[in-house]
Amino acid sequence: MAVRFVVDNSVVMAWCFKDESDPYAERVLESLSTSSSLVPAIWPLEVVNVLLAAERRNRLVEADSIRFISLLNRLPISVEPQPPVEGLMGGLLPVARKYGLTSYGASYLHLAMRHGIPLATRDEKLKAAAKKAKVALWVPK
């Protein structure tokens, strides 16, 4: 599993909701049988936040959230250890400013930039920022 890429939450959460799934998200999921992925430290908080919001809107029940987290735990997705605060903020702020991203979106782009690996995203703004930053977009085979 040498091939690595950054996967953002727009792709991951498409695996949870059938009405948000698309062929790209499904191919990214399938690619995790032969590849591994890296996510920023903010990712678990984002996943839990989406699951809680979906439960509150009756899109999911608690058992669905538990099953989804169990699925994620079985996938080769590594959460990057939190870098020192001043280094993280010092790196994210200019990336977010330069590419017009939120701090959340910038965390995925910044991670891909630092590791020199592609980014898997369904977010159009993040795709455009990756293109400007010369970060390859992950194309599953």
N, C-alpha and C positions, 0 to 999 in steps of 0.2 A: 504493500500500500504506500508506495513512495510518492505518488502524485498527490499534491496538497493544493487546496484552494480555500479561500474565505467564502463562507456562505452567510448571507444576511437573513434577517428575520422574515423578510417578505417571501422568501423561498420556503423557509422552514414552516411557517404557519400555513402556507398553502397545502402542506401535507396533512394538516389537521382538519381543514374545512373543505369538504367535497365541492362546494360551490365556488371556491377560490382556486382550486387546483387547475393546472394547465400542463400541457406536454413538457414545457421546459422544467417546471418544478418536479415533475415525475421523473424526468431523465436525470436531474441532479440527484434525486433520492436513489435511483438505480445505480448511479455512478459511485455511490458510497460503498458498493460491494467490492470495488477494486481501488478506490481512492480514499483519502481521508480529508477531513476539513478542519479548519481553524476558525474560531469565533472570538470576538473580544469579550472581556470580562463582563460587559454590560448585558450580554446575550441572555443569560438565565433570567435576569430581571425582566427583560422584554418578553420572553416566552411566558413567564408566569403572569405578567400584566395582561397579555392578550387572552390567556386562558381564563383569568378571573373576570375580565370584561365580557367574554363570551358566556360564561356561566351566569353572570348578572343579567344578561340579555336573553337568557334561556336558549342560546345557540348550542350550548353544551351542558351536560350534567357533570357532577364531580367525578364520576367513574370515567367519563370520556377524557377528562384532563389527566387523570391518573394513568390511563392507558397510553395517552400521547407522551407523557413524560417517560414512561417505561420504554416506549419505542425510541425516543431520543437517547436514552441511556444506553441502548444497545448499538447505536450508530457510532462510527469512528469520527466523532466530532470532539475536538479538544478545545477547551476554554483556555485562552492564553492567560497565564498568570498576570495579575495586575502589576504593571510597571510602577515605579515610584511616581507619586502624585505630580510632582513638578514636571517630570519628563512627559507624563501622559497629557496633562493639561497644556503644557508648552508645545506639544506636537499636534494636539487636536484643534486647538484654537486657530492656528494659521490654515490648516486644511479645511476646516469648516468655513472660514472666511473666504478663502481663495475660490472654493468651489460652490459656495452658496448652500452648504448642507447644514442640517441640524448636527448637534454633537453626536447623536446616535448614528446617523449616516456616516459622519466623518470617522467614527471609530472603526467601521468596517473598511472604509477606503484607506485610512491610515495604516491599519493592520496589513492589508494587502500590499501597500507601498513598502512598508518596513521589511516584509518578508520576501518581496519580489515574486508574489504568487497571484494567480488570477482571482477574480471576484465573481461569485454567483449571486445575481440579484434580479428581481423582477421590477425594482423601483426605477422608473425612467430618469428621475433626477440623479440618482446614484450612478446609473449607467452613463449618463452624459458626463458626470464628474470623473468617472473612471477613464473615459475616453480622453478627456482633457489632460488628465494626470498620466496618461500613457500606461494605465493599468489594464491588463488584458481581462476580458470578460470570460468566465468559465463556460466552455462549450462542451457539454457532456457527449461522450461517444455512444 
